[in-house]
């Protein structure tokens, strides 16, 4: 996963995969099939981990909006909390590199984005129900804007971005939306 995450699909060679898995070429193909199949498996695992983390953060939150804020800050902190974690988001990198020309990756990413957007939208609806968010605000629009912002921030974070700057941008965006 980290090889694909750090280098992307195209730049990750068979030699890279042999090195990180410790398997010989024949064993690698026997265990995982081809490079594309291995990539799809690692992408799915990465996205499952993201959704698991999302569910844990949202369920532990004191309020719906607090949960969204904690979730988004948690995604920023993820690269700091995982040992040898590549910069940026594997999902966003895959969305840019693979989804435009790979139907399977595109479907996986569309399903993931829809699930994430729905979770955020559900939190926003709950925030409206408890008076934390005004009813004039559109949960559908806000959840889409949050997703777009986070994808852009993940793209920026793949480069030399300070963690504090990412958190400050997130807070400013969150406050502007809500």
N, C-alpha and C positions, 0 to 999 in steps of 0.2 A: 504494500500500500504506500509506504513512504517513498519508494522509488518512483512510482507513478505520480504521487502527490508532488514531489520535488521537481521532477523533470517533465511531467506530462507524458502522454501516451507515445507520441512519435519519437521523442528524444530518449525514451527508456529502451535500451537495447536488450536483446536476449542475454548478452553477457552480463548486463546489470541485474537482470532477473535471476540468473544462475548464481551470481555473487550473493545477492540478498537472501535468497531462499536456501542456499547451500545444496541445491539439487543439481544433478547433471542434466544436460539438455533433454535426454530421453525421459528421465524421471519427471522433469518439469512438465513436459508435454503429456505424459501419462497421467500425472496428478491433476493437471489443470486444463488440458487441451491446448489451444493455441494462445497467443499473446492477447488477442482481443477478448477471449473468454476469461482469461485471468484478470484483465483490466475490468471487465464488467463485474466480476465477482468482488474485486477489491472496491470498486465504486459503490456497489450495493452495500457492502459491509460498512464503508465509511458513512454512507447515508443512514444506515440503521443506527450506527453509533450517534450520529447527530440527532436523530429523532428520539433515541433513548435519553440522551442528555437533555433535550428539550422537555420531554415529559417529566423528568426528575425536577428540573428547575421550575417549571410552571406549577407542579403539584406542591412544591415547598414554599411557594410565594405567599406573602401576607395578603396580597390583593392582585386583581387581574392586571392592572397597569404595572404594578411592581414586578409581577412575574415576567411581563414582556421586557421591561427594562433589565431585569436580572438576566434574562435569556440572551439578550443582545450583547450585554457586557460580557456574559459568559463565553459567547462565541469569540469575542475579541481576545479574551484571556486564554482561550483554548491553546493557541500556539505557544503560549508561555508555560502552560501546565503539562504539556506532553513532551517527554524527553526526545530530543532530536527532531522535533516537529518542523516540517517545512513551513515556510512563510505562506500566507494566503490560505485560501479555501480550495480543497480538492474539487468540491462540487462546482464552484465558479470556474475554476480552471478547465474542468471537463466540459462545462456548458459552453465555454468559448472555443476550446480546441476541437472537441469531438461532436457535440450535438448538432451543429449546422450540417454535417455531412454523414452522420451515423444515426440511422433511424432508431436503433436499439438504445443507444445512449440518450438520444433526444427524448424517447418515451420515458426512460428512467428519470431523467431530469425534470420533465414536465410533471410526472407523478409526484416527485419529491417537492417541487415548488408548490404544487397544488395543496399537498398535505401541510406544508409549513404555513402557507398563506391561510389555510382553513383554521389551523391551530391559533394563529395570531388573531384572526377575525373572531373566533369563539371567545378569546380573552377580552377583546374589545366590546363585544356584545355583553359579556358579563360585567364589564366596567360600566357600561351604560345602565345596566339593570340595577347596579348598586350605587349609582349617582357619581361614580368616579370620573366618568366621561359624559359630556353633554350629548343629548340625543340628536342634536343637529349635525353631529359628526358622523360620517359614513364609515362604519367598520370595514366594509369592502374596499373602499378607496384607501383608507389609512393602512390596512394590511398590505395592499399592493405597493404603496409608497415605501413602507418599511422594508419590504422585500427588495425593491429596487435600490434603496439606499444601502442596505446590507451587502448586496451584490457589488455595488460600486466600492464600498468600503473594503470588502474582501479583495477586490482587484488592486486597490491602492496598497493594502497591507502586504501584498505579494512583493512589493518593493521595499525600499528603506523608509518605513513609517514608524515613528515612535508610538509606543503603546499608549502613552498619555494623550497624544494628539488624537488617536483613534477614539479613545473614550470621550474626549471633549467634543469631537465631531458628533458622536452618537448622542450625547446628551443634548447638544444644540438642536439636532434634527428631531429628536424625540419631543423636546419642549415646543418646537415650532409646529409640529403636527398635532399636538394635543393641547 
